Amino acid sequence: MAKKKADALVPVGKKIKKERNRKKMSLDYVANETGFSIDYLKMIEAGKKIPPVGALLQIARALKIDSGFFLKEQESSLKSRIKAYTKRTENYAYKTLTPGAENKHLKAFKVAIEAGQDHKGVGYHHEGEEFVYVLKGKIELTVGDHVNILDTGESLHFNSGIRHKLKNIAAEKAELLVVIYGP
């Protein structure tokens, strides 16, 4: 039991590297399967970059494992459990709403984006479909070259294989329901 708790505390980059090495997959293979550069993958594995949910989904697919492996809540002290309940990736905070959905095609997340913030770096994409519903705030959701503005109560369903990017364009934190389908 202690080993299980210790494994849950391993940073996501180390989990990715461990799983990639266990399966004898090269960085070149993972780069070709995800479209990410080897340098970006190395930064993730070294803990220098924290990948957004979409990137974790792509990496999990390339490694042929369930993305929940990377997104499970960590458990140790009460303080760390509370912090782990909401996972952060640069300016995003997300919480899985489908824990234990191993080998499922559908994943749901509650996403928070701080006021005026967007995802740093390039947009992301992953095979499948995505549905975004704005619970609170106003966001800009760019799909390819098309910019969508969504207010509270509005939604968008799109092909997640097209590069997409979220940005909070309001002066308050935005909260979203994001449902991702991956074949």
N, C-alpha and C positions, 0 to 999 in steps of 0.2 A: 504494500500500500504506500509506503514512504517513497518508493521509486516512482510510482504513478504521479504523486504530488510533485516530486522533483522534476519529472519530465515536463509537467505542465508549466513550470517556471522558465523553461528554456526559451530564449528569444526566438522569434519567428525565423530570422535569417539562419540561425544555427539549426533549427528544425529542417529547414529547406535543404541546407547543405548535407546534413546527416542523412536525410531520405534520398537525396540525389546520389550520394556516395554509396549508400546501402544498395541502391538499384543499379549501381555502376553506370550512371548516366553522365555524360560529359556536359560541361557548360555549353559547348557548341550545340549539342543536341537540344538542350533546354532553350537556348537562344533561338534556334530554328523553329521550335514548337510554339514559342510565345511571341516571337518578334522583338523581344527585348535584347539589348546589346549585352555582350559578355561582361563589359565593364559595369553596367547597371546591375546585372545578376550578382557579380562579385561584391558590389557595394551592399546589396541586400543581405547576402550571406555573411558579410563582415559586420552587419549591424549598423552600417553607416547610412543606410536608407531604409525607411519603413514603407513597404509597398501599400498602395491603396487596395481596397477590397477586390476591384477588378483584376489587378495584377496578381493577387493571391489566387484568384480563381483560375487564371491562365496557368500559373505555375503549378497549381495542384493538378490541373488537367494534364499538363506535360509530364508530371511525375506519376500520373495514373493513381492518384489518391483523392480522397474526399477533402474538399476545402475546409471542412469543419475541423480537420486535424490541425490547421493553423489558427482557427478562430475560436476554439474552445475556451471557455472562461477558465482562468487560472485560479487555483485555490491554495491559500496558505493562511495568512492572518486575515482578520476581518478587514483591515485597512487595504490590503492588496486585493482582496476579493471585490471590494467596492470599486477600486480603481480599474480592475480587470473587467468589471461588468461593462464598462464603456471603454473600448479600445480606441487608441488614437493613431492616426496616420497624418502627420504634418498638420494641416488645418481641418482634417476630418475627424470626427469621432463616430464610431459605429458600434452597434450592439447586434449580435445575431439574434434573430427572432425564431430561428429554426435549429436550435441546438440538437445534436444527435441525428442530424439528417444525413447520415452516411449513405453514400451511393444514391442520393436523391438528385433529381434534375433541377428542383426548385429550391431557391434559397431566398430568405427574406431578412432584411436588415433595417434597423432604425438608424438613420444617419443624421448627424448634426454638423453644421458648417458654421463656423464663427462669422460674425458680421464682416462683410467686405472681403472675405477670403475665398480663394479658389485653390484647386490642386496645383501644387508646384510641379514643374516639369511638363512633359508631353502628356497629351490626352491618352486615354487608355481604351482598349477594346477587348472583347472576348466573344467567342462563339456563342450564339444564342440570341435571346431577347431580354429586354429589361423594361420594367415598369417603374416609374417614379411618381409618387404622390406627395405633394407638399402639405405637410401637417401644419407648418407654421413658417411664415416668412415669405420671401420672394427670391427666386433663383433664376439664374441664366443656365440653361442646359444646351450646350452646343453639340450637335450631332453632325459629324463631317464639317461642312461649311455652313450649315443651317443653325441659326441661333433662335432658341425658344425661350420665352420669358414666361415663367410659371409663378402664379400667386398662390396663397393659401387656398386649399381646396381644389386646385387644378392638378392635372396629371398628364403624363406622356408615356406612350408605349412605343418602343423603337427597336430596331435591329442593333444589338450590342456589338455586332461584328464591325460596325462602323465606329471609328474613333469618336469618343465623346468625352465631355468635360463638364463638370459642375462648378458653378460659382455663386456665392451668396452676394446678391447685389443690394441687399438691404442693410440698415443700420442695427439690426437685431440678429440674433442667432437664428438660423433656419433649421427646421427639423423635417426630415423626409422619411417616407416609407419607400424602400427600394426592394423590388422583387426581381430576382435574376433567374432566368431559365437557361440552363446549359445542357445541350443534348448529350 
